[in-house]
Amino acid sequence: MNRLKRLWYHLTTTSLAARRAFTTATLAKIETIISRGEERHCAEIRVIIETALSFSEIMNGKTPRTRALELFDRYQIRDTRENTGILLYINLSDRKIEIVTDKGIDKQITSETWQTLCRNMSQNFREKQFHRGICHALDKMNAILEIHFPRKNPRTNILPDSPVIL
């Protein structure tokens, strides 16, 4: 996509689009799915939904992947005790989904696994099925994490389970 077209999408995608796609009920469901999943595995999941990047970020060519990596650090997802932090980043303007994982997860789960999850979620989003897409993806994510990182000790929640909308 050329820079001007991308800039147009970012300037015209408003917070209303985020509220329509991710209703209060959907945000509550995301939090519940994360919380229940983390009772069964020792990974820490964080969901960040971003409506649009700034004018300067677009003009400087910032990609959704670069932004996801920034947020992974800013929200201290990298700093979990067992290096099992995972970010599910959704950029509404670019229509991109990124999953960033910490080194503990990288050792056990391939990037292809996460790419498949992103493709399936993207398909649901193209069909305007945001609730179904993200809930299904988080359920799959929890199932994968439970296999590789089963919880052995009582849960100590390190990161908030509630999604962030920027």
C-alpha positions in Angstrom: 0.0 0.0 0.0 1.4 3.4 -0.9 2.2 5.9 1.9 -0.6 8.4 1.0 -3.3 5.7 0.9 -2.0 4.4 4.2 -1.9 7.9 5.7 -5.6 8.4 4.6 -6.6 5.2 6.3 -4.9 6.3 9.5 -6.3 9.8 9.5 -9.9 8.6 8.8 -10.1 5.6 11.1 -11.5 6.9 14.4 -12.0 5.6 17.9 -15.6 4.9 16.9 -14.4 2.2 14.6 -12.6 0.5 17.5 -15.7 0.8 19.7 -17.9 -0.7 16.9 -15.4 -3.6 16.3 -14.6 -4.3 19.9 -17.7 -3.6 22.0 -17.8 -3.4 25.8 -19.1 -7.0 25.8 -16.2 -8.1 23.5 -13.6 -6.4 25.7 -15.1 -8.1 28.8 -15.0 -11.5 27.0 -11.4 -10.9 26.0 -10.4 -10.3 29.6 -12.3 -13.4 30.8 -10.7 -15.6 28.2 -7.2 -14.4 29.1 -7.9 -14.8 32.8 -9.3 -18.3 32.5 -6.5 -19.3 30.1 -3.8 -18.1 32.5 -5.2 -20.3 35.2 -4.2 -23.3 33.1 -0.8 -22.1 31.7 2.0 -19.9 32.9 2.2 -17.5 30.0 1.1 -13.9 30.2 -1.1 -12.6 27.4 -1.7 -9.0 26.6 -4.1 -7.7 23.9 -3.5 -4.2 22.5 -5.9 -2.8 19.9 -4.7 0.4 18.1 -7.0 2.5 16.0 -4.3 4.4 14.1 -0.7 5.5 14.1 0.3 9.2 14.2 1.0 11.3 11.1 4.7 11.2 11.8 4.8 7.5 12.4 3.1 6.9 9.0 5.4 9.4 7.2 8.4 7.7 8.7 7.2 4.3 7.5 6.6 2.7 10.9 5.2 -0.8 10.3 2.7 -2.6 12.5 5.4 -5.1 13.4 7.7 -2.3 14.6 4.9 -0.8 16.6 4.0 -4.1 18.2 7.7 -4.5 19.2 7.6 -1.0 20.8 4.5 -1.8 22.7 5.9 -5.2 23.8 8.6 -3.3 25.6 6.5 -0.3 26.7 3.9 -2.5 28.4 6.7 -4.7 30.0 5.4 -7.9 28.3 9.1 -8.9 27.9 9.7 -8.6 31.6 7.7 -11.6 32.8 9.5 -14.0 35.3 9.6 -17.0 33.0 10.0 -15.1 29.7 6.5 -16.2 28.6 4.9 -12.9 27.7 2.9 -12.7 24.5 1.3 -9.7 22.8 -1.6 -9.9 20.4 -1.5 -6.5 18.6 -4.3 -5.4 16.3 -3.9 -2.3 14.1 -7.3 -1.4 12.8 -6.1 1.2 10.2 -3.6 -1.1 8.6 -5.8 -4.2 9.1 -2.8 -6.0 10.5 -2.5 -8.4 13.4 0.9 -9.1 15.0 1.8 -11.6 17.7 5.0 -10.9 19.6 6.4 -13.5 21.9 9.1 -13.6 24.5 12.1 -15.8 24.2 10.7 -18.5 26.5 7.8 -19.0 24.1 9.9 -18.7 21.0 11.9 -21.8 22.1 8.8 -23.9 22.2 6.3 -22.6 19.6 7.0 -21.8 16.0 6.2 -18.5 14.3 4.2 -20.5 11.8 1.8 -21.4 14.6 1.2 -17.8 15.4 1.0 -16.8 11.7 -1.8 -19.3 11.2 -3.7 -17.9 14.1 -3.3 -14.4 12.7 -4.5 -15.5 9.2 -7.6 -17.1 10.8 -8.4 -14.0 12.8 -7.9 -11.7 9.8 -10.4 -13.8 7.9 -13.0 -13.3 10.6 -12.2 -9.6 10.8 -12.6 -9.2 7.0 -16.1 -10.7 7.5 -16.7 -8.1 10.3 -16.8 -10.9 12.9 -14.4 -9.2 15.4 -15.9 -10.9 18.5 -15.8 -14.3 17.0 -12.3 -13.8 15.5 -10.6 -12.6 18.6 -12.3 -15.0 21.0 -11.5 -18.0 18.8 -7.9 -16.8 18.5 -7.5 -16.4 22.2 -9.1 -19.8 22.9 -6.6 -21.4 20.4 -3.7 -19.4 21.9 -4.6 -20.6 25.4 -4.9 -24.3 24.2 -1.4 -24.0 22.6 0.1 -22.4 25.6 -1.4 -25.0 28.0 0.3 -27.8 26.1 3.7 -26.1 26.2 3.5 -24.2 29.4 1.1 -26.0 31.8 0.6 -24.2 35.1 2.3 -26.1 38.0 1.9 -23.5 40.7 -0.9 -21.2 41.9 -1.4 -18.3 39.5 0.4 -15.0 40.1 -0.9 -12.6 37.6 2.0 -10.4 36.4 0.2 -8.4 33.6 -3.3 -7.1 33.6 -5.8 -9.3 31.7 -7.9 -6.4 30.4 -7.3 -5.4 26.7 -5.9 -1.9 25.9 -7.3 0.3 23.2 -5.0 3.0 22.0 
